[in-house]
């Protein structure tokens, strides 16, 4: 519903309500005016209901406490710890901006876990920045 129609319906509902109140005991005038006011308010409600352009935002699923612990521990645990970090980042990405993310291949996992310490930290930093920018 466009803005002009909404304003006209608001004015119609307000005016009809005013007429219904002003009519007092004159039921022949008050009843139709009240019906028009209720109809206009109903049309406003329906218009607002169907014109809402925003889809409901899904509630993000945060990683469990176990995931946070393993994520921290992974930095000190060598290759297996790095695999856990990459798996946790993939899980966060699947729960957030990229639900269709395909499973990581063994070749990709090996390439990532064999990065130097500085390169791996930079990889994690880039992934986190990317996830945060797309959230």
Number of C-alpha atoms within 10 A of each C-alpha: 14 8 8 9 12 18 12 13 19 17 14 19 24 17 16 21 19 15 18 23 15 12 15 10 11 11 11 10 15 20 15 14 22 19 15 19 24 17 15 21 18 14 17 19 13 12 15 13 11 9 11 10 8 6 6 7 6 7 7 11 9 11 13 8 9 8 18 14 10 16 20 13 15 18 17 11 13 13 17 13 18 26 18 20 22 21 17 17 19 19 17 20 21 15 16 18 16 15 12 9 12 9 10 11 9 9 8 9 15 13 10 17 20 13 15 10 12 9 13 16 14 13 15 16 12 12 16 15 12 13 16 12 9 11 11
